[in-house]
Every structure is written in structure tokens, then in C-alpha cells.
Amino acid sequence: MNENGKEVVWLHGQVRTPPFSMAARQRAGELIRDLQDGILLSLPHSRPMPEIGTRCHELRIPDQGHAWRIIYRIDPGHVVIAAVFSKKTAETPELVKASCRARLRQYDIEMRG
């Protein structure tokens, strides 16, 4: 957790070297820390993903031959990571979007107790 900001909750995926290059892993960490500090990111670093849900976005991490994506949601007190994947097409695969919706729905149920 960031001392002054939001806690990161990882529902699925990891940012590790490998498969991320060291530079891409560091960049992902910097962007996630910005989110923890309440900085709202926009293109080219992040884009909204309303088809997944409210407050959902896609971090864009360019890497050596890869286009890494991190699907996240900003909640009060939390940055919730729903997926980390290498994007190979222009569109986010429907399976990834459906998986993120399901993970976030389950997280919300568990948080309500």
C-alpha cells in the first residue's frame, strides 16, 4: 500500500520480469503509484473502459514487442487490478472484458460481506 494513497488490490495477473521487461515493469509501477496517489491518468497512458464497468480503465504499457495492458478500477481507497495481459489486437478481447466484469462483480460481493 502507498503510505498516503489507495491500496492496490490484485484480483488477477502480475507485473513481473519476465515476461515484462525491467523498463516496462518499472513504468507499470510508476503509473500504478500515480493512481494510488489519486492522479487521474489519460491517453496515452490510460483509457476508459466503460464496457467493463464504471470507473474502469486500461493502463497501456509499451514494451519490447508487446503491448501490455492492465485493467483497473478506481474505488474509494483502492485501485483494483482486474487483469494483466499482452494485447495482440486493436480491440480488447471480449473474453478479457467478460472475465474482468466477473472478477469485479465477485470482488464487490465479497466486499459487501
C-alpha positions in Angstrom: 0.0 0.0 0.0 1.1 3.5 -0.7 1.6 5.5 2.6 -0.6 8.4 1.5 -2.9 6.9 -1.0 -5.0 4.0 -2.2 -4.3 0.3 -1.5 -3.8 -1.8 -4.6 -6.0 -5.0 -4.7 -4.8 -7.6 -7.3 -7.7 -9.8 -8.5 -5.8 -11.3 -11.4 -2.4 -11.1 -13.0 1.1 -9.9 -12.1 3.7 -7.5 -13.3 6.9 -9.4 -13.2 10.2 -9.6 -15.2 9.9 -11.7 -17.3 7.6 -11.5 -19.2 7.7 -7.7 -18.7 11.0 -6.1 -19.5 12.5 -4.4 -16.5 11.8 -1.0 -18.0 8.1 -1.9 -18.7 7.7 -3.3 -15.1 9.2 -0.1 -13.7 6.8 2.0 -15.9 3.8 0.0 -14.8 4.9 0.5 -11.1 5.2 4.3 -11.7 1.7 4.5 -13.2 0.1 2.4 -10.5 1.8 4.6 -7.9 0.3 7.7 -9.6 -3.1 6.0 -9.4 -2.6 5.3 -5.7 -1.8 9.0 -5.2 -5.1 10.0 -6.8 -3.6 11.1 -10.1 -6.1 10.6 -12.9 -4.3 9.3 -16.0 -5.4 9.8 -19.6 -4.2 8.9 -23.0 -1.6 7.8 -24.0 -1.2 6.0 -20.6 -4.7 5.1 -19.8 -8.1 5.0 -21.5 -11.6 4.5 -20.0 -13.2 1.1 -20.4 -16.9 1.7 -19.7 -17.8 -1.6 -21.4 -16.2 -3.3 -18.4 -17.8 -1.0 -15.7 -17.9 2.3 -14.0 -14.5 3.8 -13.1 -12.8 1.1 -15.1 -9.7 1.9 -17.3 -6.9 0.2 -19.2 -3.3 1.1 -18.5 -1.2 0.9 -21.6 2.4 -0.2 -21.2 4.5 -0.4 -24.4 7.3 -3.0 -24.2 9.8 -4.7 -26.5 7.4 -6.4 -29.0 4.5 -6.3 -26.6 1.6 -4.1 -25.8 0.9 -4.8 -22.1 -2.5 -3.9 -20.7 -3.6 -3.6 -17.1 -7.4 -3.3 -16.5 -8.1 -1.5 -13.3 -10.9 0.3 -11.4 -10.6 3.2 -9.1 -12.6 2.7 -5.9 -12.6 4.9 -2.8 -9.5 3.8 -1.0 -8.4 1.2 -3.6 -7.0 0.6 -7.0 -8.5 -2.7 -8.1 -6.5 -4.6 -10.7 -8.8 -7.0 -12.7 -6.4 -8.2 -15.4 -2.9 -8.0 -16.8 -2.4 -9.2 -20.3 -0.4 -8.8 -23.6 -2.7 -7.2 -26.1 -2.3 -8.6 -29.6 -5.3 -7.0 -31.5 -6.7 -3.5 -31.8 -9.8 -4.4 -29.7 -9.7 -5.8 -26.2 -10.8 -9.4 -26.4 -14.4 -10.0 -25.3 -13.2 -12.8 -23.1 -10.9 -10.4 -21.2 -13.7 -7.9 -20.7 -16.1 -10.6 -19.5 -13.5 -12.0 -17.1 -12.9 -8.6 -15.7 -16.6 -7.9 -15.2 -17.0 -11.3 -13.4 -13.9 -10.7 -11.2 -15.1 -7.2 -10.2 -18.6 -8.4 -9.6 -17.3 -11.2 -7.3 -15.0 -8.6 -5.5 -17.9 -6.3 -4.9 -20.0 -9.2 -3.4 -17.1 -10.2 -1.1 -16.6 -6.6 0.0 -20.2 -6.2 0.9 -19.8 -9.1 3.3 
